[in-house]
């Protein structure tokens, strides 16, 4: 029987992570040591961290992390994402501050984690730091999370500044999820004119496009238009 190589191990670990298959993930981890593939290559260690993260085994994540000879930004981000998946934003925040290098993925992971963890103020503060740094640019996922934070806080002015930022980038202004986030923000803030304008200007819509505009109209006494 042919011995597995690092590539095969990585693919197997990723599959076990996505399927939440901890049992087979541990088997693959054992094979990694049996065939002396080790964690000298960061891609193998990163895959192990990702697999254990998705299965909620943060003690194993940290054990693998501690034994890795070389760590790249993906290694740190994988461990960071593990804490976020386990709703441990305190540990995630500490690790984020310790990271020797950050990238768009790590910034976005923290922002999404704070919004989902009902700490939108921290999410908006972190987004400001990301923009001031200037090295890593927000993605549509980043923007959608920040808009959700603005909607939760009622931070219309901050949301409008994000709207201005969106219009500077063609890829964002045409993004359905970003426009849905803007509609949700303006609808919850009572700015129905802006919400309707964005809605009507969208060439493509999905179910999540209709929900906030209908809810916003109904909430602010425009039930007739909502029914239409």
N, C-alpha and C positions, 0 to 999 in steps of 0.2 A: 504494500500500500504506500502510495506516495505521501511524503511528509508535507504538512501544510507550511506555507510561507507566511510572511507578515501580511501580505495582501489578503490572503484567504481568511486569516484570523480577524483582520479589521472588518471585512465584509460580514463575517459571522457575528461579531460583536454588535455591529450596527443593527443587524436584523433582530438580534435578541433584545436590544434596547427598544426598538420600535414596537416589538411585539410583547414587551414586558415579560420576557421569558428569562427569569432569573436563573432557573435551574440549568438550562443549556448555556447561559452566559457564563456561569461558574465552570461548566465543563470546558468551555473554550478557553477560559482563563487558565485552567489547569493544563490544557494542551500547550498553551503559550509557554509555560515553564518546563513542561516535559520535553519539548523540542528546543528549549533554550533560545526562544525568540526574544525573551526578555522585554524590557521597556526602554532599551537604549534608543530605539527609534520613537520619537514623540508621537507619531501617528498611531502606534499600537497602544501606548499609554492613554492617549486622548480617547481612543475608542473604548477602552476599559472604563475610563471615568464616565463617558457618556452612557454606557450600558448600565453601570451601577446607579448613576443619577436617575435614569428613567425608571429604575426599580426601587428608588427611595433608600438606597443603601449608602448614605453619605459617609459612614465610617470606613467603608471599603474605598470610596472615592478618595478620601484623604490619605488612606494607606498607600494607594497606587501613586497618588500625587507626590507623596513623600519619598517614594523609592525611585522616582524618575531621575535619570542622570541629566537629562536636558529637557527643559520646558520652553515651549514657544507660546505665543499669545493665544493660540487655540487651546492649549492645555489649561491655562488660567481661565479662559472663557468657558470651557467645558465644566470645570469645577464650580465656577460662578453660577452657571445655569442650573447645576445640580441643587445648590442652595435655594435658588429661586423656585425650582420645581417643588421643593419640599416646604415652601412658604417660610423659609428661614431668612428673611430679609436683613436681619441684624448681621448674621454671618456673611451674607452676600455683600452687604455694604462694607464690612471690614476688609473682605478679600479684594473688593473693587479698589479700595484705597491703596492696598498693598501691591496691586498689579504694576509691574515695571513698564508695561506697554498695554495700551488699550486700543480697541478698534471699534468700528461702527456697530459690530455685533454685540460687543460687551456693553457699550453705552445703551444700545436699544434694549438689551435684555434687562438691564437695571431699571430703565424707564417703564417698560412694560410691567415688571415685577412690582414697582411701587404703585402703579395705577391699579393693577389687579388686587394688590394688598391694601387698597383703600388709603393710600398715602399719596394723593395726587400732588400735594404741595412739594414734596420731595422730588417727585417726577419732574415737575416744572423747573425746579431749581437745578436739577441735574441736566436738563435740556439746555438751560441757559449756559451752564459750564461747558457743555459740548459745543455749543455755537461759538463761545468765546475762544475755545481752544483752536477751532478752525481747521484742524487736521482731518477730522472724521465728519463726514456729511450724513445728515439724517436720511433714512430711507422712508418709504411710504408707511412701513410698520411703525417707525418712530413717530412720524407725524400723526398717524391715527391714534396712537396711544396718548400723545400730548393733547390732542383735541378732546379725547375722552376725559382726560384730567381736567381740562378747562371747563368742560360741560358739567362735571361733577362739582366743581368749585363755584361755578357761575362766573368764572374769570373771562368775561367777554373781551375786555381790552387785550389780554394776553392772547386769546384766541384769534382776534383780528390781526394781531402782529404775525401769527402763524399763517393766517390766510394770505397776508402780503408776501410772506416767504414762499408759500406754495406757488404763487403766480410768477415767481422768478424762474421756475423750472418746468419745462414742458412735460416732463415725465410725471410730475406730481399733479399738475393742474388737470390732467386727463385721467387720473387714477380714480376708479370708482370708489374704492374704500376711503380715500382721502376726501372726496366730495361728500360721501355719506357722513363722514365725521364732521365736516363743516355744517351740513344740514342739521345734524343732531345738535351741535353746539348752538347754532342760531335759533333753532326751534325751541330748545329748552330755555334760552335766554329771552325769548319773546320777540326776537328780531325776525319776524315771519317774512318780511319783504325780502331780506337777504337770503333766507332759507329757500323761498320760492324761486328767487332768481337763479340760484345755483341749481336747483332741481330742474327748472325748465331748460337750463343751458346744457345739461348733461346729455350727451349723445347715446350713452349706454347706461342702463339702470338695472339694478337687481332688487330682490325682495327687501334688502336692508336699506335701499334708497327710499322706498315708499313708507316704511314703518315710521321713521322719525318725522317726516313731513306731515303725515296723517295725525300722528300723536300730538305734534306741536300745534296744529290747527285746532284740534279738538280741545286741547288743554287751555288754549288762550281764547276760547269763545268763538272760534270760527268753525263750528261743527258742520255748517252747511257746506263749506268748501271742502272739509275733510271727507264728507260723504261723496262729493263729486269726484 
